[in-house]
Amino acid sequence: MNKDSKIFLAGHRGLVGSAILRLLKKEGYTNILIKSREELDLLDDNKVKEFFQTEKPDYVFLAAAKVGGIVANSTKPAEFIYENLKIEINVIHNSYLSRVKKLLFLGSSCIYPKLAKQPIKEEYLLSDYLEKSNIAYAVAKIAGIVMAQKYNEQYGTNFICAMPSNLYGLGDNFNLNDSHVLPALIRKFHQAKENQDDSVELWGTGTPKREFIYIDDLAEACLFLMNNYNESEIVNIGVGEDFSIKELAEIIKEEVGFMGDIKWDTSKPDGTSRKLLDVSKIKGLGWEPKTGLREGIKKTYSWFLGNLDNIRK
């Protein structure tokens, strides 16, 4: 991409999109198209078509999606599959129609089989059954991948797909009803500290293992791929190291400064037992993450403390 290329960043208010926007501005890109949901509802077929016909962007980062943790995925599966499919169909198809030079589609590590061999290679996609707790979201993301790949195959487009591991960082969603595990733990431990509680109760056994990538590292990986990768095969983005939820909870407890106990409600579900991505492909291309987990949590908690008035309850 040139510094003056017209770039449409879909989902600029979200965790991923806001990080990509910060990076694009930092790197000197000057022609960035951003629209709020009020200005451009990506679920509206006609509005999206009109936008692409009028603006004709050169490049598209498709970071817009309906996202959430295990509770949100379990209680609103119809919304997750409908909204994500609509966004993908509208943006990918109209990118083809308006002859976008290149599109990057953001997927998720949940696209991989529940019992996939670890670490998870890109080729394991569609090799076995999915985790049921977030199957609606996963199927929608898989549909987006296949759509991008088949448009490349049939129409000669240049649509690439990146699969990040679990994300966290500045601008995260800390709402306990629909957030992911890391920001939810920050919120829980902070509230317990403020309330001077004796303990914090957490879901499951704490034994599942997860890989976490700091959001600014992900943004750098996305920009790297947009400028250096032109193949249909998906690319994992991660750090190549995972932690148990118990380990994660202990780190966050320490960084927040909560002095009480952790109690585990083993009657609640754990979700997939382990998800560690094989990141040898992107490392082979020349990219590696910069931010360790403890450093990233420290930065995220600092941001949380500085934005308490604006964080969703």
C-alpha positions, 0 to 999 in steps of 0.5 A: 500500500502507498501512504496515500492509498484509499483504505477502508477500515471496517470496524474501526471502533472495535478492539482490532479496528481501533488498533489498526487505525492507530497503527495506520496513522502512526505509519503515515497513511493519510487516506483512511476511510472510517464510518460509524455504524450510524453512518454505514450499517454493514448489515444493510446490503444497499448501503454497503453497495452504495458506499463501495460504488461511491468511494471505491477504496483501494484496500480493505481491512475487514475487522468488523464483527460481532464478538463476545466470550463464552456467555455471549456465544452461548446465549445469542448464537443466532445473532452471532451467525446472522450478523457476521455472515451479513457483514462478510457477504456485504463487504467481500462481495462489494470489494469484488464488485468495486475492484478493490486491490486487496482485502484482509479478512480477520478470522479467529482461532475458534475456526479450528476443530475442538480436538485439533492437534497442538499447536494448530496448523493452518491446514487443520481447518475443517478436519474435524468437528468444532467446539459447540459453545461458539459454533455459530461464530466459528461457522460464520468465520469459516464461511468468510474464509471460504468466500474469500478463497473462492472469490480469489479462485473464480474472480482473481481477487487478492483477498487474504485471511488472518487467524489471530489467537485470543486478543486483548489490549487497549479498548477491550470490552470489559463487560462481564456479560459478553467480554472475553476471558482476559478483560473479564478477569481484569474487571472481576479482580478490580471490582473485588479489590475495590469492594475489599472482597475475600475471594473471586469466583471464576468459571470452570476448573482453570485448566484449559490453556489459551494463547493471548496476543496483545492487540497492537502486535496483531495490528502490526501483523495485519499491516505486515500481511497486507504489504507482504502476503498475497496467497489464499491460504490462511495465516495464523497470528499468535505468539506461539506460547499458551497459559492455563486460565489459572496461570492467567488469573494469577498474573492478573490478580497480581497486576491488579493487586487483589489480595484475596482468594480465587475460587473455581466453580467447576459446575460451569463449562471450560470450553475447548481444553487447549488452543495454541496456534502454530505460527511458523508460517508468519514467522517464516515471512518475517514477522514476530510479536513484541509484547509479553503477556505480563507486559500486555496485561500491565498496559491493558490494566493501566488503560482500564484504570484511565478509562473507567468512566467510558467503559461499558458496565 
